[in-house]
Structure formats: structure tokens, C-alpha cells
């Protein structure tokens, strides 16, 4: 799909702006030749003020987390990345529809992929963002509309009841999905439920791979649907190398909300007599569940690699991603769970394909 939609060029400009802002914020030098020292100070001050407002609005969205999310989009919104993503599709629809987007708020900018998918397929977006993830999203939309004012007529935010829309993409929990399925049953829709990230260890991982796994576990405090919340380890697994790889993240326990969750879960497990491993900032608990609480990481032992592969296949509808070595088909490398390509879709449902079909007379419900 070689899109001529005005949003394409605006997204390229947004990527350029984010690369400049985030590199300056980290102390690196990435300055346009014509940019004055005054402009540099102003842009850094603007971003610093925004990040502090975001943190105050939602303490889980620390400066580090927000910058990480912005840097992801700084890389993703490059011409090569966008063209590679869109090349798999036919031309955008010529019958624009209004697509309602109900976004989650567990990690910064988690719904931005849906928004740009709507724009790039020629549709208009009616956005109901999560109450705890509004500031960064509206900031990026503000930049987009400054690059191309026509987009102001194609993106509308609402805090109230959704009205006058043709299709919907709603992301929430398994419980809210039942409500979404009922409420939007008459509209073309994608309804997303709870899914989880897991990792499978062979016991032969290198220190670099374990360090990557630590990133998969702790990024965004483990609150993303792609965060690793469950380990599968061989019988007799030695956890010491893993704890060594986790050690650089010990500062997370100083975050008030994370620390409170860690302390609470530890108290619950101690009172119930549940066995656990504790390194002072993370609890490892043997548990068959997939979604471990904040400050806790579930694990399960296996005897043979083929049996764990069969187990994962049986629960694939509950999984967002699997992190493992190259020996496990379909797995992604350690350290990559929060760096999905643009063509990697939540719940495995192709959002762009859905949106292109939404211009048809009777588009599908997914």
C-alpha cells in the first residue's frame, strides 16, 4: 500500500521530531542545522514539563517509561519502517468511516498503533483514551495536527458516550470484553481481552540473554500485555544466574506503588504459607497461572521441551508473545518483547486488514 494519505507525511515529521526531542533529552546531540540554541532549550523544557505532568497524572508512567515509549515511536515512524509495514496491503479505502477507539491505559501510548492504523487507511478516529493515559497521546496528536492541520477534522477525542461511529476497536480486560461484545455486537469490531507474555528457559541462556529477559520482565513495571509474567523452566533450574541478571532493576522497589504491591503480595504469600523465592524486589512463585501480580513472577517447571511447546500451543489464545531461544518455533528473542514491529498486531488480529475491509458494505467482526 503506497498511501497518499496526508497522515503519512505528518507521521514522518512526527518521527523526526520525536527523534530530536528524545535524543536531546538523553543528553545526546541531534540538532537540526538551522535550529537555534533557544529552540533547543525550549523543546527540552517542553518535553521535561510534559513528562513531569504525565508522572503526576499517573505515577506508573515514570519519566523513564514515557521516554522509552516515545523512543519506540521515534524509531517506528521512519519512512523505511512505515513503507515496509504498509507494503503488504492494497490501496487504502476510498470510503472513509468513523472508527471508535477504546484504548487501554496500562502502559504509555499503548493505543497509538490503533490510531495511526485508522489514519493511514483513510478513516477518521473517535478516540476514548484511558483516563490515565491522555497527556502523551494528546501531545502526539497535537504535533501531528500542527504538521498537517487537515488531521484536526479526522481525530476527535471524547470522554463520554460514543456516538456516530461505524466500527470499533476496543481494548480492555477479559471482563470488560463481555460488555464490549454485547454493546458493539451490531458494529464491525475488534475486541481485545487479557493476554500475557511468557518466557521459556532451557537453562543454557547466556548472561546477555538473561539480561534481555530482565528487560522483558521489568519494563513498564511488568504491566504490559507483552511483559513476561510467567517463566517455564526445566526441572532443577538454578535461579541464581537469573537473579544476577535481575539485580540492575532493584531500584524499582523504591517506586512507591511498585514497592507497595511487592510488600502486599509478600505478606499474602507468607501468611498463606506459599513457597516463594525472594530477592528483595521480586517474588518468584511456582504457580500454574499466567498473569502474575505486580512485584511477582510466576514460574512452572517442565521435564521435556516438547511438552512445554505442546502446553503453549494449547493456551495460545491466552498469549500475546513467547520469549525464548531460537530452538522454540514462533518465539521472539530475549529483550524484544516491548519492541514489536509495526506489523505485529495485538492478539494476532491484523488491524490494517480489518480497517481496509471496513469500507466494504458488510465488514467483518473479529
N, C-alpha and C positions, 0 to 999 in steps of 0.2 A: 504494500500500500504506500504509494508515494503521495502523501497528503499535501494538499494546498491549503488546508485549513489554517487560518491566521494564528491559531493557538500554537502551531508547530514552531514558528519563528519566535513567538513570545516565550515558549518553553526553553528554546536555545538561549535566549537572552537571560532567562531566569537562571539557567545553569551557569552561565558566565558570571552572573552577579553573585551567586552562592559560592562559586569557587574563589572569587575575590574576597568576599566577606569572611569566609571561614579560614582561608589561609592567613589573612591579616589577623584574625582573632587568635590564631595559634602562635603569632609572632613571626611567621614566615613572610617572605616578601613576594607579593603577587600584585603588582601595581600597574595599572594602565599607563602608558607613556604620558598621556595628556592629563592624568589625574593629579590634582594639587595635593600638597600636604594637608591643607584644610579639609578637602574632600575625604582624605583617608581617615583623619581624626573623626569627622562627622559620621562616617559609615561605621567605624568601630564603636563609637559611642552609641549609635542607634542600635546596633546588634547587642551590645552589652546591656543596654536598658531593656531591650526586648527579652533577653534570656533571664534577667532578674525578675521581670514581670511574670514570665512563664513559670519560674520556680515558685514564686509566691502564690500564684494561682493554683498550682499543683506541685506540691513538694516532691513527688516522684519524678517529675521532669527536671532533673538537675541540669546545670549548665553543660556538664559532660554529655548527658544523654541527648540534649537538644542539639548540641554541636555535632554529635555523631549522626543524628538523623539528617541534619542539614548537609553534612558532608556526603552522606549516601546519595542524596538528590543532586548535589553538585556534580558527582561523577555520572549518575544515571542520565541526567539531562544534557548529554553531549550529543552531537549530531550523529556520530557513529552508533552510539547505543540506541538512540531513538529509531534510526533508519533500520538497523538490524532487527529490532523488535517489530516494527511495522511492515517489514518486507514480506512477512508470512501471510499477509491479508490482502484482500481485494480492496478496491477503492472505497472510501468512506460512503456512508449512506447519504442520499440526497433528500431524504425526508426527515428533517430534524425532529426529535421528540424531546420531551422533558423527562429526564431520568432523576428520580429521587434517590439520594444517597444518605443512608443512615449509617453513620460512622461509629466505630468503636473508639475508645479513648485510653486503651491500656498502655500504649507507647506513643511517643511524639510522631505526628504526621502519618499515622497508620492508615488513614483513609485517602491520602493524596494520590495513590496509584489509581484508585477508582475515579477520582476527579479528572485526572489527565486523560484517562481512557475515554471518559464521556466526551471531553472536548475534542480529542483527536479523531473520534468517529463522527464528528459533526453534530453532536447533540448538545442540549442545554442541561445544566445541572441545578437541581434544587437540593441544597445541602442542609442536612440536620446533623451538625457535628456534636460530638460528645461534649458535655459541659466542661470537662477537664482538659480538653484539647481543642481550644478555639483560637488561641492567640497566634501560634505559629502558622496554622492553616490560613487564617485571615491575612497574616503578614505576607505569605507567599502569593495569595490571590491578589493582594494589593499591588505587589510587584508585577504580577502578570498583567493586570489591567492598566498599569502605568506604561508597560511596553506596548500594549495594544488596547486602547480604550473600548474597542468593539466588544471585548470579552465581558465588559460590565453588564451587558444585556444577556449574557449566556450563563452567568453564575449568580445564583440567588441563595442567600442563607435564610434559614427560618428557625425560630425557637419553639414555634407552636405546632399545631396540627398540619400535616402535609396536605396540600390540595393541588389540584390541576396538574397532575403528572401522569405520564404514560407507562412508565416502567420503574422498577425499584431495585436497588442493590442494598441489602440490609445486613449489617454485621453485628452479631451480639452473642449471647450465651446460648447454650442448648435450651435453657428455659424460655428465653425471650424469642427464640426461633419459632416456638409453637404459636406464640402470639402473632409473629410476623407472617407465618404461613397462613393463618386464618385471616388476618386483616388484609393481606395483599393477594389473596387467592385469585382475584379477578384480573390482576395485572401481571404482565410478564415480569419475572423476578428471579433474582439470585438471593437466596437466604443462606447465610453462613452461621455455623454453630461453633461450639468449642472444639478446638483441635489442639494437638500437643506435639512438641518436638522431643525426640528420644535419641539416645546415642548408644551404639553397640561397641563394646570394647573387646579386643581379643587378648589383651594382656601384653601385647608386643608393641604398643604405641611408643613413639619417640617422645622425648620431652617437648619438642615443638608441637607435636600433635596434641599432647595433653594440655599445653598452653592454649592451643586453639579451642579445645573443648571448654576450658575455663571461660573463655570469651563467650562461647555459646550458652553457657550456664548463667553467667552473671550479668551480661549486657542487659540494660533496662531492668536490672534487679530481677531478672528471670520472669518478667511479666508479659513478654510477647508470646504470641501463639507459635512462633518459631524458636522460642527459647527452649533449651534442653531441660526438661523437668523430670526425666526418668533415664536411668542407665541400665543397660543389660551387660552384665559382667560374667566371665567364666567362674565356675566353682573354684574357690580358694584364691580369688583375686586379691592381690596386695594393693591396698588403697594408699599406701604411703607415697608413692610417686604422684598419685593424683592429688593428694593433699598438698604436696610441694608445689604443684602447678597452680593450685587454687590460692596459695598464700598471698600473691600480689593483690588479691581482692579483699583482704582482711579489713580494709578501711570501710567497707560497706556497712559493717555493724555499727559504725558511728553515725550513720544516717538514722535519724530518729524513727522514722516509720519502719525501715527495714529492721533496725535493732529491736523494736517493739514486737514485730512479728516473730523474729528469731527467739526472743525470750519467751513469748507466749507459747509457741509450739514446743519449745524445750520443756517448759513446765508441764504442758499437757502430756507429753510423752513420758516424762519422769513419773508423773502421778499415775499413769496407766500402766507403768512397768514395761513400756515398749522398748526393746533394744534399739540402740542407735549409736552412730559414730558422730563425734562432735569435735570440731577443730577450733571452736571459739567464735565462729561466724557463719558456719553452715552445719546443718544436721543431715547426716546420711542415714536413711531409714529404709530397711528392706520392706517393700510394700508392693502389692500387685497393681496398685493404681497408676495412672498416667500423669495426672495433674497434681504435682506436689505443692504444698503451701509455700509462701514466701519464706525464705530462710531455710528451706528444707529441700533435699534432693532425694527422690525415691530411687531405689535400685532393686534389681531382680537378678538372680543367678541362673545361669544355663549350663548344660553339660556339653551340648554339641552345637556347632554353628548353624547346621541345617535346621535344627529345631527352633532356634531363635528366629531364623528367617521365615519359617512357617508361621510362627507366632505373630510376627509383624504383618505378614500378609493377611492374617485373619482379622487384624484390627486396623487395616489400612484406612478405613473410613474415619477413624479417630485421630489419625496422624497428619500433621502438617508437613513434617520433614523428618528424615532419618539421617543422623550424622554417624559416619563410620569410615573405616579404611576402604580402599578400593576393592577389597575382597567381597564386599557386600553389594550386590547389584541394586541400583537405584538410590544409593546413599550419596550424600554430599560430603565434601571434605571437612575435617575438623576446622573450626574457626570461621565457617562461611554461612552459618545459619541466618545471620542478620544482614547478609549481603546478597539477597536473591536478585537474579536478573529480571529485567522488566517483563520478560515472557514467562516468568514463574508465577503462577496465579494461586491465590489463596483457595484452599480446599480443592485444588486441581481443576477448577472451573474457569474456562477461557473467557475472561471478561470482555475482551475486544470482540471476539466472535459473537457473543451474546448481544452486544451493543450494535454490531453491524446488522444482525438479524432483526433487531428491534424495529427497524424501519419497514420490515415486511408487514403484511396485513395481519398475520396472526403469529407474532414472535413467540419463542418457546419460554416456558417457565422452568427454572432449574433449581 
